Amino acid sequence: MADFNSIFDKLKDKPVRRLVVANGIDRHSVEAAYLAQQKGWVSVTITGNRRSIEQQCLSCGISSETFELIDTSDEEVAVGMAVEMARNNRSDLIMKGLISTDKFMKAILNKEKGLLSPGTLLTHITLMNTPNYPKPLLLSDVAIIPLPTLEQKKIMTQYLIDIAHKIGINNPGVAFIAASEQIIERMPATTDAKLLKDLWSQGYFPGSVCDGPMGLDIAIDKESAEIKNYRSSIAGEADCLLFPNIESGNVFYKTNTKFCGAQIAAILVGAKVPTVLSSRGDNIETKLNSIAFAALAG
């Protein structure tokens, strides 16, 4: 199993990023933000009810003076304030605190006051360390786009490559995942993968090696590729997995986290700033990893 530390060590050479935590009134958000600040990765602003934030700081043994606190009347105002800071270049990163994903996303996607420019695509990228694979994997999309179109897959592929470069993978192998390596008209995952590979062959997606359609087994297991006689320079050692739909990506994600104890960092890309869309159930380690990942991506 690879280690995130070698990736996150690259933050030593980067300027401190400004992080705003939207409605950060929960213990895990406060602790993760504190640890990230102690490591020198970020400076932290937290929006939300001041008294609640101060109580969480007290329960964690952290001085609330460590952070810039912006007192707000309710959670929606807290999120609106955080988004406004990111929109107006007063923050480099934004993180979801204790608020529903729906409300958080509504603020980010707001056409007048949100963080998306016209024509941009908001998508989810996961950085995963799983015990049975020797290096980190980048995954897209396991949380946001249910059934990406070919045009969206083009953008998602480029995002994966860009993020791979930023975390130190110079020539990432991108596998376009499908249930079969055959081109089957009734299976859009295979036809889209073939078109994406053709684009790469024509010079799109520079600084990468792209291939597919490719079953998951072939993408991450050399023996499977050899048995199936699948010839590819990235077979068995892909760096990036582009899933054809949210179900396949999400099942892969949850299988690795729940059964295999994988380490996770996850962000949204495509907005004005990298966004940590942590779950309310995420532990401190995952939130800390995600802050580091966002800081590298920014």
Steps between C-alpha positions, in 0.01 A plus 500: 500500500632840404524786746341842468789660690733497200232685301409752767866578570486704180298759692822606674600674178165672450368822655253466785149477356203685650226256601146598593285239676129555431297457819789326673318441827582128528793345682651315203511810280655708778764236580587433135531873425716545811735214405530629142588845633754354745669321211536832320277403209224756554382799697143450618181703510185337637151634441206408720356559845793635702386345826469154342845529342654614827338209684643253250843659532478474878401132484802434274744695716551757226504874547228657286743788443695262276242568228330798347135455599211659312183490707184435300133477589433159339660229288385636164651838576818322610527317169414812301775691678755226432408487131520878477852491644611245240326689221669828595853357529503515879541123522690244293305194616155432639387211720154380599441491874185386677238565234313285253665442165188633325525840668876517449475412132213743447724784615792390281280455193310826542521671159539850642692446824657155460842371399445370146575693187272448197590183311707342776440151636494418870618148567640285781850354522611252763859425596513147642761284668374145516693212662521272196633757253856633517432864416229765537201497267301796372131429436223691325207539551360319804272768643372776271430416135259205465554413133764717333471572130795459266565875515498488879736202496745702292503770766519246784796330331685828474425578865644163604817564300540853638455383859737209444768744385442719805554212742819392323389238247673626187353272233188344653337193353126561463277192464152544356309240698228282347358151550667374184804568286288443189333790319130426543249747362245423771757583767576874479782463752696303238427727205578814702825344621603424143428859394696636796795277416483616139515861618810421705657336192436824311687710754229588751579453870876573475721383784310177546443149366129424448349164416169317493248363509655310783352278769591594854697177540718580201556858613639404841626141465779400260423130528143556382629700204745223409237227529262697277785592265418870533790707367539839662787687662273590793330163551535399864649832604251775426530826695152632418167323459221673309177320585211496251234587758454592863382153605816321391728765646309525826494123553877484439553786745287350776634149454852626551416721798268259682660163423863590433567794734615727220627850578299768325528863399228656286430835339277670248674661203367736237390774739694820558689332784555133597220387728509247784162329493543290811221283631367566848606143574861542382764462766767757579763319293288511185420868548866581566608303192239681292622842615854405397374370165310824438806706591708308245230535236459874552 
